[in-house]
């Protein structure tokens, strides 16, 4: 799944990553100043992901490589241990 780094793409990625609605809203509003994303928006994205067969039973299906790359792009990847 190719991930677009716009609000919708970030929301979808975080949904598939298993983040809570609260966590997603905090991240999105921190990354996109002025974002009007709401719980209703997240419900809409979840419906689209279900229709695409990517979100089943509350769990997402994400290809590891694209997920890792997108999470790093957002600054949400695992931190390197030194």
N, C-alpha and C positions, 0 to 999 in steps of 0.2 A: 504494500500500500504506500504510494507516494504521499508524503505529507506536505501540504502547503502551509507556510508560516504566516497565515492570516488568522483572524480570530476563530473562524470555523474550523480550520485545520488543527489549531492548537486545542480547541475544545474536544474535537473528535479523538485526537491522540491521547489526551488526558483521560477521557472516558474509557478508551480501550486499555489504558495503563492501569485502570482500576481506582483512580482518584475519586474522592467524594465530591459531591456537588459544591460543597463549601470550599474545598481545596481548589477546585477548578476555577471557581469565581474569583478567589483571591489571586491566583496566578494570572489569570487573564486580565483582571483589572490592574494588576501590577505591571504587566508587560505592554498593555494597550491602554494608554491614558485616554479617558473619556469613553471607554467601552460601556455599552449598555446591556451587556450580557446578563441574563437572569436564569433562574431555575427553569422557567418555561423554555428558554432558548436551549438549555441543556437537554430537556425532554425531547425537543424537536430533533436535535442531533442524534440522540439515542434511537429515535424512531427511524431515522434515515439509515443509521448503522445497522439496525435490525433488518431493514429492507434489503440492504446490501449483503446480508449474511455475515457481518463482521462482529455483531454484538448479540450474543445468544445467552439467554438466562442470566443477564446481568454481568456477563464476562466477555471481554473483548478478545479478538484474535488479531495479533499484530506480528508482522514479520520482524524478527529480532534486529536485523541490520538497520532497517529503516527507522525503527523505534529508537534505537540507540543514537543514531545520527540526529534525529529530530530532538531528542531529549537534550543532547549536548548543545544543539543550536539554541535551545531555550534556556540553557544554563541550569538544567534540572538533572543532569546526569550524575552518576555516582562520582564522588570526589576521589581523586587518587590518594592513596595512603602513602605517606613518605616515611 
